[in-house]
Amino acid sequence: MHAFGNLVPAVLLRLDRNPFHHGTLGAVRSLGRKGVEVHAVVEAGGGPMARSRYLRAVHQGPVGGSGGLDPDAPEALLECLAGVSERIGRPAVLVAMDDLSAIAVARIAPRLGERFRIPHQPDGLPARVADKAELSRLCARWDIPHPETVIPASGAEAAEAAWGLGLPTVAKWSRPWLLPAGSGLRSTTLVHSAAEARRLYERSEEAGCRLLLQRFLPAGPDTDWFFHGAFTRGGHPLLAGSGRKELSWPVRTGLTAVGRWLPDPAVEEAGLRIAERLGYQGILDLDFRRDERGCFRLVDFNPRPGAQFRLFTDAAGLDVVQAMYLDLTGQRVPEPAPWPGRVFVAENYALLAAVRGRQLPFRREPSARLAPSRRAPAARADAGPGPGPGPGAAPGVPAGRRPGPDETTAAATPVPVPAPLAAAPVGADGPAGPVRVVPQRERGRVEAAWFATDDPRPFLAMLAAFLGRGADKGARVLRRVPAHGRRTARAVVRAPRQRASDLTPPAPGAAPPPAAAAEPDELLTR
């Protein structure tokens, strides 16, 4: 276990109003367990995260939040952070936890130098990489696989592009943080007709950014992967790794509900290459989708920690937030000891995803891939998945070491793994090629997003709020059911079941029983 010296305070900034953002809680615990004084600038109250024993204070974010802050003119954020700095009384490390925060902080970075330590980013870099249109151009320039993308200049071009890419096709707004609240516009939409693409383009002025259309890559088992990394100046990696989504919420399209650390040379090589080309400093989170030919395509670039960043905690307890903190405070970042096979579970979303998707998270199927050239761009010779760090490779040493004593959130649950070597089946997605499964010695442990034996209150607060929301939704549904419908349902439930032999036959000449109602009971149709 590595020790922290020079304990500079840390300020976590999240402008996205999401009280269930478990990534913020993960950062609070990660730094707080090392003795760092942690502050959070979030929505009023802070949600369940505010109950953590490792959080010194919650500071309310700028008025307007994610729905009203303009990242190109973030004076309100500058004033807010100046006030937080005055209350802390000394310089602090500033960690942006969402895209809007990273973009806004980059805009005001020159004016924060005396108060906060932040990663050095070229002007506008977070906004450029988070911009879906700009990301498409960067991928084309650096030969990084990316879904086929069209940026239409008119409604007619949008309709034509939808036909050309094939329906359904994916429509994305290039800068989703600019979408006005209450507009009904979503950052990503699945378009099923050319007319729908045309109508969406016609709302470009309302959206405040460009519309782009991408070829749809079907989701399925083993298709959604991600890359996390912490980098020092010049894009040199401090800690990096790739993983696979086992479950996501919403199903197959959303955040990682259950994820597993699985080395993949193609994913890691792409992540390391793009960070090096950008000269990126700080933390990044990349999303990939494997197409039907087995090629991993970069679909999203998040210039901040992903909510599941604690998945990539090495055998000594080091994660990307700690690595960046050490780098920004001038301390030595220890050589990482990768721990492939670890599993991360966001309990609330994992439950929803498992129930809605009717799928268990731990599948007995092939895992880490060898990345032959026919499946994906070959990894560079110096970026392989071997145990040694080597120049240009994801840093680390042989896995399988025991966890550090500070990893109190890890439950001693082994990860099911398949046979040592297998070939992926040939299915609708085409041949996947030979695969390497996680060896016995690399079986990881399960890291829970919310539950921690040394910090249980956030989990209990989340559980109470989660169940309360469910009960409130159920009550609203029942309130929409007329009283006679509820009485009928109760009568049906309480009435004893009768056998045909128990029924009294009608008297001769008696009128037949009334026919069943033409419309079923309203409660039963919901």
C-alpha positions in Angstrom: 0.0 0.0 0.0 1.3 3.4 -0.9 1.3 6.3 1.6 0.3 9.9 0.8 2.4 12.8 2.0 1.8 16.5 1.5 -2.0 16.2 2.0 -3.4 18.9 -0.1 -7.2 19.2 0.1 -9.3 18.0 -2.8 -12.4 19.5 -4.3 -14.7 17.4 -6.4 -16.9 19.3 -8.9 -20.0 17.9 -10.4 -22.4 20.3 -12.2 -24.7 17.4 -13.4 -27.6 17.3 -11.0 -27.5 13.5 -10.2 -27.7 12.7 -6.5 -27.2 9.0 -7.4 -23.8 9.6 -9.1 -21.8 6.8 -7.5 -18.6 8.0 -9.2 -18.5 11.1 -6.9 -18.9 8.9 -3.9 -16.0 6.6 -5.2 -13.7 9.6 -5.4 -14.7 10.8 -1.9 -13.8 7.4 -0.4 -10.7 6.9 -2.6 -9.0 10.1 -1.4 -10.6 10.3 2.0 -9.3 6.9 3.0 -5.8 8.3 2.3 -6.3 11.1 4.8 -7.1 13.8 2.2 -9.5 16.5 3.2 -12.3 16.1 0.6 -14.9 18.8 -0.4 -17.7 18.4 -2.9 -19.3 21.1 -5.0 -22.6 19.5 -6.1 -26.3 20.1 -6.0 -27.9 21.3 -2.8 -27.8 18.6 -0.2 -25.4 16.4 -2.0 -27.6 13.3 -2.0 -26.5 10.0 -0.4 -22.9 10.9 -1.1 -23.1 13.6 1.5 -23.5 11.0 4.3 -20.0 9.7 3.7 -17.7 9.8 6.7 -14.8 10.7 4.4 -16.4 14.0 3.1 -15.4 17.1 5.0 -18.1 19.4 3.5 -20.7 19.9 0.7 -20.7 23.2 -1.1 -23.7 24.1 -3.3 -22.8 24.6 -7.0 -23.4 27.7 -9.0 -27.0 28.7 -9.4 -28.5 27.3 -12.6 -26.5 24.0 -12.4 -26.2 21.9 -15.6 -29.4 23.4 -17.0 -28.3 27.0 -16.9 -24.4 27.2 -16.8 -22.9 28.3 -20.1 -19.4 26.6 -20.3 -18.2 29.3 -22.7 -19.0 32.0 -20.1 -18.7 30.3 -16.7 -18.4 33.4 -14.5 -20.9 31.9 -12.0 -18.7 28.9 -11.6 -15.6 31.0 -11.1 -17.3 33.0 -8.4 -18.5 29.7 -6.7 -15.1 28.1 -6.8 -13.5 31.3 -5.4 -15.8 31.2 -2.5 -15.1 27.5 -1.8 -11.3 28.3 -2.0 -11.8 31.1 0.6 -13.6 28.7 3.0 -10.9 26.0 2.6 -8.2 28.6 3.2 -5.4 27.0 1.1 -4.9 25.6 -2.5 -6.6 22.4 -3.4 -6.7 19.8 -6.2 -9.8 20.3 -8.3 -11.3 17.1 -9.8 -14.1 17.5 -12.5 -16.5 14.6 -12.2 -18.7 15.3 -15.3 -18.2 16.6 -18.9 -19.7 20.0 -18.3 -17.4 20.5 -15.2 -14.3 19.5 -17.2 -15.2 21.9 -20.1 -16.1 24.8 -17.8 -12.9 24.4 -15.7 -10.7 24.4 -18.8 -12.3 27.7 -19.8 -11.4 29.4 -16.6 -8.1 27.5 -15.8 -5.8 30.5 -16.2 -7.8 32.3 -13.5 -7.8 29.3 -11.1 -4.0 28.8 -11.0 -3.4 30.3 -7.5 -6.3 28.6 -5.9 -6.5 25.1 -7.5 -4.2 22.5 -8.9 -5.7 21.2 -12.1 -4.4 19.1 -15.1 -2.8 21.2 -17.8 -5.0 21.0 -20.9 -4.5 23.0 -24.2 -7.2 25.6 -24.6 -10.6 24.1 -25.3 -9.3 20.5 -25.4 -12.0 19.0 -23.1 -14.7 20.7 -25.3 -13.1 19.4 -28.5 -12.9 15.8 -27.4 -16.4 15.8 -25.9 -17.8 17.3 -29.1 -19.1 14.3 -31.1 -18.3 15.9 -34.5 -14.8 16.9 -33.5 -14.1 13.4 -32.1 -15.1 12.0 -35.5 -12.5 14.1 -37.2 -9.8 13.3 -34.7 -10.4 9.6 -35.2 -10.2 9.9 -39.0 -7.0 11.9 -38.7 -5.3 9.4 -36.3 -6.7 6.2 -37.9 -8.7 5.2 -34.8 -11.8 3.1 -35.7 -15.0 5.1 -35.4 -18.6 4.5 -36.5 -19.3 5.9 -40.0 -20.5 9.4 -39.4 -22.2 12.1 -41.5 -22.7 15.7 -40.5 -25.6 17.0 -42.6 -25.9 20.6 -43.7 -29.6 20.5 -44.4 -32.8 18.6 -43.7 -32.6 16.9 -47.1 -29.0 15.8 -46.4 -30.1 14.4 -43.1 -32.8 12.3 -44.7 -30.4 11.2 -47.4 -27.7 10.3 -44.9 -30.2 8.2 -42.8 -31.0 6.2 -46.0 -27.3 5.9 -46.9 -26.2 4.7 -43.4 -29.0 2.3 -43.1 -32.1 2.4 -40.9 -32.2 2.5 -38.0 -29.4 5.0 -37.6 -28.0 6.9 -34.6 -28.6 10.6 -34.3 -26.4 12.6 -31.9 -26.1 16.2 -30.9 -22.5 17.2 -31.1 -22.4 19.1 -27.8 -25.1 17.6 -25.6 -24.3 19.8 -22.7 -25.8 22.7 -24.6 -29.3 21.1 -25.0 -31.8 23.3 -23.2 -33.6 21.8 -20.2 -37.2 20.8 -20.9 -36.8 20.8 -24.6 -37.3 17.0 -24.9 -34.1 16.7 -27.0 -31.9 13.8 -26.0 -28.2 13.6 -26.6 -28.6 10.3 -28.6 -31.6 9.1 -30.5 -32.3 6.0 -32.6 -33.8 7.2 -35.9 -36.1 4.8 -37.7 -37.0 6.8 -40.8 -35.6 9.5 -43.1 -38.5 11.8 -42.2 -37.6 11.5 -38.5 -33.9 12.5 -39.3 -35.2 15.5 -41.3 -37.4 16.6 -38.4 -34.6 16.2 -35.9 -32.2 18.3 -38.0 -34.8 21.1 -38.2 -34.4 21.5 -34.4 -30.7 22.3 -34.7 -31.1 25.9 -33.8 -33.1 25.0 -30.7 -30.4 22.5 -29.8 -27.6 25.0 -30.1 -25.2 22.5 -31.8 -24.9 20.4 -34.9 -26.6 17.1 -35.6 -24.6 14.1 -36.7 -25.8 10.7 -37.9 -23.8 7.5 -37.3 -24.1 4.0 -38.5 -26.0 1.9 -35.9 -23.8 -0.8 -34.3 -26.1 -3.4 -32.7 -25.5 -4.2 -29.0 -25.0 -7.7 -27.7 -22.9 -9.8 -25.4 -19.2 -8.8 -25.5 -19.8 -5.6 -27.6 -19.5 -2.7 -25.1 -16.1 -2.0 -23.7 -14.4 1.0 -22.0 -10.9 2.4 -21.3 -9.8 4.3 -18.2 -6.5 6.1 -17.8 -4.7 8.7 -15.8 -2.0 10.6 -17.6 0.8 13.0 -16.7 2.1 15.8 -19.0 2.7 14.7 -22.6 0.1 11.9 -22.4 2.3 9.5 -20.5 0.2 6.9 -18.7 0.3 6.6 -14.9 -2.4 3.9 -14.7 -4.6 2.6 -17.4 -6.9 -0.4 -18.2 -9.7 -1.7 -20.4 -12.9 -3.4 -19.3 -16.2 -4.8 -20.5 -19.8 -3.9 -19.6 -21.6 -6.9 -18.3 -24.8 -5.0 -17.6 -25.8 -1.5 -18.4 -28.7 0.8 -17.5 -30.7 1.6 -19.5 -30.2 -1.9 -20.9 -27.5 -2.0 -23.6 -27.3 1.7 -24.0 -26.5 3.4 -20.7 -24.0 3.5 -17.9 -22.0 0.5 -16.5 -24.2 -1.3 -14.0 -21.8 -4.2 -13.8 -18.3 -4.1 -15.4 -15.3 -6.3 -15.4 -11.6 -5.4 -15.8 -10.5 -7.3 -18.9 -7.3 -6.5 -20.8 -7.7 -6.1 -24.5 -4.7 -5.0 -26.6 -6.8 -3.3 -29.3 -8.8 -1.2 -26.8 -5.7 -0.3 -24.7 -3.6 0.6 -27.8 -6.3 2.9 -29.1 -6.7 4.6 -25.7 -3.0 5.1 -25.2 -2.5 6.4 -28.7 -5.2 9.0 -28.6 -3.9 10.3 -25.2 -0.4 10.5 -26.5 -1.4 12.3 -29.7 -3.4 14.8 -27.6 -0.7 15.3 -25.0 -3.5 14.6 -22.6 -3.0 15.2 -18.8 -5.6 14.1 -16.3 -8.2 11.3 -16.4 -10.2 10.1 -19.4 -12.9 7.6 -20.0 -13.4 6.1 -23.5 -16.4 4.0 -24.7 -16.0 1.4 -27.4 -18.4 -0.8 -29.3 -17.3 -4.0 -31.1 -18.9 -4.2 -34.6 -20.0 -7.3 -36.4 -16.5 -7.8 -37.8 -14.9 -7.7 -34.3 -13.4 -4.2 -34.7 -13.6 -2.0 -31.6 -14.9 1.5 -32.6 -14.5 4.5 -30.3 -18.0 6.0 -29.8 -17.4 8.4 -26.9 -14.7 10.4 -25.2 -15.3 11.7 -21.6 -12.5 14.0 -20.3 -13.1 13.0 -16.7 -13.3 9.9 -14.5 -16.1 7.4 -15.4 -18.5 6.5 -12.7 -17.0 3.0 -12.5 -13.4 4.2 -12.2 -12.9 2.2 -9.0 -13.0 -0.9 -11.1 -9.4 -0.1 -12.1 -8.0 -0.3 -8.6 -4.7 -2.1 -8.6 -3.5 -4.7 -6.1 -2.0 -2.0 -3.9 -5.2 0.1 -3.9 -4.1 2.7 -6.5 -6.8 4.1 -8.8 -6.9 6.8 -11.5 -8.1 9.6 -9.1 -5.3 8.8 -6.6 -2.8 8.7 -9.5 -3.8 12.1 -10.7 -3.9 13.6 -7.2 -0.3 12.4 -6.6 0.8 13.7 -9.9 -0.7 17.2 -9.4 0.7 17.4 -5.9 4.3 16.6 -7.0 4.4 13.2 -5.4 5.7 10.0 -6.9 3.1 7.8 -8.4 3.9 4.2 -7.6 4.3 1.6 -10.3 0.8 0.1 -10.7 0.1 -3.6 -10.1 -2.8 -4.4 -12.4 -5.6 -6.7 -11.1 -7.5 -8.0 -14.1 -10.7 -9.9 -13.3 -12.0 -7.4 -10.8 -15.7 -6.7 -11.0 -17.6 -3.4 -10.3 -21.2 -3.4 -9.3 -23.5 -0.4 -9.0 -26.1 -2.1 -6.9 -29.2 0.0 -7.7 -28.6 0.0 -11.5 -27.5 -3.6 -11.6 -30.7 -4.7 -10.0 -32.8 -2.7 -12.6 -30.7 -4.0 -15.5 -30.8 -7.6 -14.4 -34.6 -7.5 -13.9 -35.4 -5.5 -17.1 -32.9 -7.3 -19.3 -33.6 -10.7 -17.8 -29.9 -11.4 -17.7 -27.4 -12.3 -15.0 -24.2 -10.3 -14.9 -21.7 -13.1 -14.7 -21.7 -14.9 -18.0 -19.5 -17.9 -18.5 -18.1 -16.8 -21.8 -14.7 -15.8 -23.3 -13.1 -12.7 -21.9 -9.9 -10.9 -22.8 -9.1 -11.1 -26.5 -5.9 -11.5 -28.3 -6.7 -8.9 -30.9 -5.6 -10.6 -34.1 -5.2 -8.2 -37.0 -8.4 -9.4 -38.8 -10.5 -8.3 -35.8 -9.1 -5.0 -34.9 -6.1 -2.8 -35.6 -3.1 -4.6 -34.3 -1.6 -3.4 -31.0 1.8 -1.8 -31.3 4.7 -4.0 -30.2 5.3 -1.8 -27.2 1.6 -1.7 -26.2 0.9 -5.4 -25.5 -1.0 -6.8 -22.6 2.0 -8.5 -21.0 2.9 -8.1 -17.4 5.7 -5.6 -17.8 4.9 -1.9 -18.1 7.3 -1.1 -21.0 7.3 2.2 -22.8 4.0 3.1 -24.3 2.1 0.2 -22.7 -0.6 0.4 -20.1 1.6 0.6 -17.0 1.7 -2.4 -14.6 3.3 -5.5 -13.2 2.1 -9.1 -13.0 -1.5 -9.3 -11.7 -2.8 -11.6 -9.0 -1.3 -9.8 -5.9 -3.4 -9.5 -2.8 -5.3 -6.3 -2.3 -4.1 -3.4 -0.2 -5.6 -3.1 3.3 -7.4 0.1 2.4 -9.7 -1.7 -0.1 -12.5 -2.2 2.4 -15.3 -2.1 -0.2 -14.2 -5.2 -2.0 -16.2 -8.3 -1.1 -14.4 -11.6 -1.2 -16.5 -13.0 -4.0 -14.6 -14.9 -6.7 -15.4 -14.0 -10.3 -16.7 -17.0 -12.4 -14.4 -17.7 -15.3 -14.6 -20.2 -18.1 -12.0 -22.8 -19.3 -8.4 -21.6 -19.8 -8.6 -21.3 -23.6 -11.5 -21.2 -25.9 -12.6 -20.0 -29.3 -15.5 -17.6 -29.5 -18.6 -19.0 -31.2 -19.6 -17.9 -34.7 -22.9 -16.2 -34.6 -24.7 -13.2 -35.9 -21.8 -11.0 -35.1 -19.4 -13.1 -37.1 -16.3 -15.0 -35.9 -14.7 -13.4 -32.9 -11.4 -15.2 -33.3 -9.3 -16.9 -30.6 -9.6 -15.6 -27.0 -7.7 -15.7 -23.8 -9.8 -16.1 -20.7 -9.0 -14.8 -17.2 -6.6 -17.2 -15.5 -7.3 -18.6 -12.1 -4.7 -16.4 -10.5 -6.3 -13.2 -12.0 -9.7 -13.8 -10.6 -10.7 -10.5 -9.0 -13.0 -9.3 -6.3 -16.3 -7.4 -6.5 -16.1 -3.7 -5.7 -19.5 -2.2 -4.8 -20.3 1.3 -5.8 -22.4 2.1 -2.7 -21.9 -0.5 0.1 -18.7 -0.3 2.2 -18.3 -1.8 5.7 -16.3 1.2 6.8 -18.7 3.8 5.3 -22.3 2.3 5.3 -24.4 5.5 5.6 -24.3 6.4 1.9 -25.6 2.9 1.0 -28.4 3.1 3.5 -29.3 6.6 2.3 -29.3 5.5 -1.4 -31.4 2.4 -0.5 -34.0 4.5 1.3 -34.2 7.1 -1.5 -34.2 4.3 -4.2 -37.1 2.4 -2.5 -38.9 5.7 -1.7 -38.8 6.7 -5.4 -40.2 3.2 -6.3 -43.0 3.5 -3.8 -43.8 7.0 -5.0 -44.0 5.8 -8.6 -46.2 2.9 -7.6 -48.5 5.2 -5.6 -48.8 7.6 -8.6 -49.8 4.7 -10.8 -52.5 3.6 -8.4 -53.8 7.1 -8.0 -54.5 7.1 -11.8 -56.7 4.0 -11.4 -60.4 4.8 -10.6 -61.7 3.7 -7.2 -64.1 1.1 -8.7 -61.1 -0.5 -10.5 -59.2 -0.9 -7.2 -62.3 -2.3 -5.5 -62.8 -4.8 -8.3 -59.1 -5.9 -8.1 -59.4 -6.4 -4.3 -62.6 -8.3 -4.7 -61.0 -10.6 -7.3 -58.0 -11.2 -5.0 -60.0 -11.9 -1.9 -62.7 -14.1 -3.5 -62.2 -17.8 -2.9 -61.6 -19.9 -6.0 -64.4 -22.3 -6.9 -64.4 -25.6 -8.7 -67.0 -26.4 -11.3 -68.4 -29.1 -9.1 -69.0 -26.6 -6.3 -71.2 -24.3 -8.5 -74.9 -24.6 -7.9 -76.7 -25.2 -11.2 -79.3 -22.6 -12.2 -82.9 -23.5 -11.5 -84.9 -24.6 -14.6 -86.3 -21.6 -16.4 -84.0 -19.2 -14.6 -82.3 -16.4 -16.5 -78.7 -17.2 -17.6 -75.9 -15.4 -15.7 -74.8 -12.0 -17.1 -72.1 -12.1 -19.8 -68.7 -10.8 -19.0 -68.0 -7.2 -19.5 -67.0 -6.2 -23.0 -63.9 -4.3 -21.7 -61.5 -5.8 -19.2 -60.9 -4.2 -15.8 -58.8 -1.1 -16.1 -56.3 -2.2 -13.5 -55.6 -5.4 -15.4 -54.8 -3.6 -18.6 -52.1 -1.4 -17.2 
